[in-house]
Amino acid sequence: MIVLDHLSKTYVGSAGAHEALCDINLHVESGDVFGIIGQSGAGKSTLVRCINLLERPTAGRVLIDGADVTDYSGKQLIDLRQSIGMIFQNFSLFAQRTVLRNVTFPLELHGTPKKQAEARALELLELVGLSGKANNYPSQLSGGQQQRVAIARALASNPKIMLCDEATSALDTLTTHSILGLLRDINKELGVTMVVITHSLSVAEQICNKVAVIEAGSIAEQGKTADVFGNPQSAATRLLIEADQGFACAKGGN
């Protein structure tokens, strides 16, 4: 489904060159919920943005369903991005648009007739549990509801792939569980392959069947989630587990 083949990304600025990603090799199979986990600044978001070419790799290839999409442009790139949904930490909703109009937005961009776009949006709002909120505005919704709108919008064009960049980081614990449950249901019922960017072991354990741990732009280890977290082989993974356990102990003590 998704293959990153010797992928690298270097930024060049006034302070010199910064290698954000170095020789990344990943294989995400169809139907996976694949987690990319690491500390802040490890390169997680750059990696996921290379998949839909919001960031162009400096070296290496991005292959989707066997096709090398690395140099796509124009209509090819538009069609590729239509097949890849994306949700973000900050929801990225349009404040002046109703919930319904937020969800129809990507369909409007692709020239979908208004009635067809609205019917699709209403169907998706029912899927995410917001069928009664179509005429509300984002400011009238809770954080969890706003993220559900963002998920509905990401699904509007029937994507094969969903990229989730810290999608639950701004949410409380109960709302996080709810959103992760929704994403699991979408994965199972619609067959959408997901790449989940997170710094949270708890999120990865709850939703991901496979994970890759990234540190300083390189993959420290990867494999089935239970294997990686149950028997960590890298210092980076062990550090993440220790930090997570320390946070849990401190939270429990409070």
RAKA-V383898 format. One record per helix or strand of 2 or more residues. SS is the DSSP state (H for helix, E for strand). FROM is the first residue (numbers start at 1). LEN is the number of residues. If there is no record, write none. Layout:
BEGIN
SS/FROM/LEN, SS/FROM/LEN
END
This chain:
BEGIN
E/2/12, E/16/13, E/33/5, H/44/8, E/59/6, E/67/2, H/74/9, E/84/5, H/99/11, H/114/14, H/138/3, H/143/13, E/161/5, H/173/18, E/193/6, H/201/7, E/210/6, E/218/7, H/225/6, H/235/19
END
